[in-house]
Amino acid sequence: RRRLAPLNEDNGRFLLLAALIAAYLSAGATVFSALESPSEAAAQLRWNRTLHNFSRIFNISLPELRAFLRSYEAAMAAGIRVDALRPRWDFPGAFYFVGTVVSTIGFGMTTPATVAGKVFLIVYGLFGCAGTILFFNLFLERIISLLAFIMKACYERQLRRSGLLPPNFRRGPAVSGVGSLVGWKPSVYHVMLILGIFAITLSCCASAMYTAVEGWNYVDSLYYCFVTFSTIGFGDLVSSQNAAYQHQGLYRFGNFIFILMGVCCIYSLFNVISIVIKQILNWVLKKFECRCCPKCHKSSTRLSRRNAITPGARLRRHNVAMDADGQYDSDTEGRRLSGEMISMRELTASNKVSLAILQKQLSETANGYPRNVCINTRQNGFSAGVGALAIMNNRLAETSDSR
């Protein structure tokens, strides 16, 4: 009877994260419901009282009054306000709109009303959002590379002061790609701290500008910065919407720069935090694995193939592959190494190399890594992550060690 394969590390991490997200959403809904529900009920009660008083004082029936209010709500949705506001669909307003579309902020204060505009938005947003996400990933790659360069320079300076590095040591062009310190990578926690400080500083400066120009209080400005920079974009507070400002051109330029830099920085910070969350999930999975029954663990190991790609077997397979050429020369021993039913001599008769070395060379060629890099790299092309996750795995220390 065939038994089901044990749950691998990636699926276990995915299911654990899904359970934690569900619990996190439930906890957040409980907190926000407790905080905001009484205020909502009180506001609804005040509005009903005001509505009935207005109907009684001015002798207007409630159905007529509600019909008028529905027309007013439709006007607000179309962008019409009692006070004079800037035009929504002139070129600066349209540029502000497409910027919120491709960055996925989506304030909602401006929406296309025509059928042609809605159809064009679907096609425009498809390519625009994809290109902007690529831009965010490229920004992440460069900001991590810049931080790594600065942190490596500080680390080398610290080593020189402690006497562990020669004073006349210089970083040559031959080792610029690998780094002057072999195997050194910046800490993910240090990068998260630097990005967090930069994000807080940027938000405080932007909040000071919005408080002075828009007339919001500082807490509302900070709230707007987080909602905008994180691309949540509720739309309850939207900057640069009045008809005129002092130094209007300068303010619009500063607003654009703050939003662009804030979104890029918060995106990078979110990806670093996601790596830390992944490390916590790996730690939890290891704790669960340590508590498993040893007999079950041995039986699952005995049932699995020797050359199957499993989380715990990659390092062992590499150590065996490094010694395979000198230790396994016979056909029987070769089959014991690879676990295959085909004779090893049939595969290696042309080039006199073992199957393990051949597999290692093919894997390195397919992945495009040199030998010294391929040692610590997964064979599956998607195992190291896609997009921002792959960038972080390749450039930060704890991520590569925890894989």
Residue pairs with C-beta under 8 A, 6 or more apart in sequence:
3 303
5 304
6 300
6 304
7 15
8 310
8 311
9 282
9 285
9 311
10 383
12 285
12 288
13 278
13 281
13 282
13 285
16 281
16 284
16 285
17 277
17 281
20 281
51 62
51 65
52 62
54 60
54 65
55 61
55 62
55 65
77 111
78 113
79 85
79 88
79 109
79 110
84 243
85 241
85 242
85 243
86 92
86 93
86 240
86 241
86 242
86 243
86 244
87 93
88 97
88 109
88 110
89 97
89 110
92 252
93 110
96 110
96 240
97 110
98 124
98 128
99 105
99 256
99 259
100 106
100 107
100 233
101 121
101 124
101 125
101 128
101 129
102 125
102 128
102 129
102 131
102 132
103 132
103 231
103 259
103 263
104 129
104 132
104 231
104 233
105 228
105 231
105 232
105 233
105 259
105 263
106 231
106 233
106 235
107 233
107 234
107 235
107 238
108 233
108 234
108 235
109 235
109 238
109 241
112 118
112 120
112 121
133 387
136 263
136 264
136 267
136 268
136 388
137 387
137 388
137 391
139 264
139 267
139 268
140 264
140 267
140 268
140 271
140 388
140 391
140 392
141 391
141 395
143 195
143 264
143 265
143 268
144 186
144 191
144 268
144 391
144 392
144 395
144 396
145 395
147 186
147 191
147 194
147 195
148 185
148 186
148 395
151 186
151 187
151 190
151 191
152 179
152 180
152 181
152 184
152 186
155 181
155 184
156 165
156 169
156 171
156 180
156 181
159 165
159 181
160 166
160 167
160 169
169 180
171 179
171 180
172 180
184 397
185 395
185 396
185 397
185 400
186 395
186 396
186 397
187 396
187 397
187 398
188 272
188 275
188 276
188 279
188 392
188 396
188 397
188 398
188 399
189 276
189 398
191 272
191 396
192 269
192 272
192 273
192 276
195 265
195 268
195 269
195 272
196 269
198 265
199 229
199 262
199 265
199 266
199 269
202 229
202 258
202 261
202 262
202 265
203 222
203 225
203 226
203 229
203 262
204 222
205 258
206 221
206 225
206 258
206 262
207 218
207 221
207 222
207 224
207 225
208 218
208 221
209 251
209 254
209 255
209 258
210 216
210 221
210 224
210 225
210 239
211 217
211 218
211 221
213 245
213 246
213 251
214 221
214 239
214 242
216 224
216 237
220 237
223 237
224 237
224 239
225 258
225 262
226 232
226 266
227 233
227 234
227 237
228 239
228 259
228 262
228 263
229 259
229 262
229 263
229 265
229 266
230 266
230 270
231 263
231 267
239 255
240 251
240 252
240 255
245 251
267 388
271 388
271 389
271 391
271 392
272 392
272 396
274 389
275 389
275 392
275 393
275 396
275 398
275 399
278 399
278 402
279 398
279 399
279 402
282 402
289 297
304 310
305 339
306 313
306 337
306 338
306 339
307 317
307 338
307 339
307 340
309 379
309 380
314 378
314 379
317 356
318 360
318 375
320 337
320 356
321 356
321 357
321 359
321 360
324 337
324 354
324 355
324 356
324 357
325 353
325 354
325 357
327 333
328 334
328 336
328 337
328 344
328 354
328 356
331 343
331 344
331 345
334 343
334 344
334 345
334 348
334 354
334 355
335 341
335 343
335 344
337 344
337 354
337 355
337 356
338 344
338 355
338 356
340 355
344 354
344 355
347 355
347 358
348 354
348 355
348 358
351 358
353 361
360 374
363 374
363 379
364 370
364 371
364 374
367 374
367 377
367 379
367 381
369 377
376 400
376 403
377 384
378 384
378 403
383 403
384 390
384 393
384 394
384 403
385 392
385 393
392 399
393 399
393 400
393 403
394 400
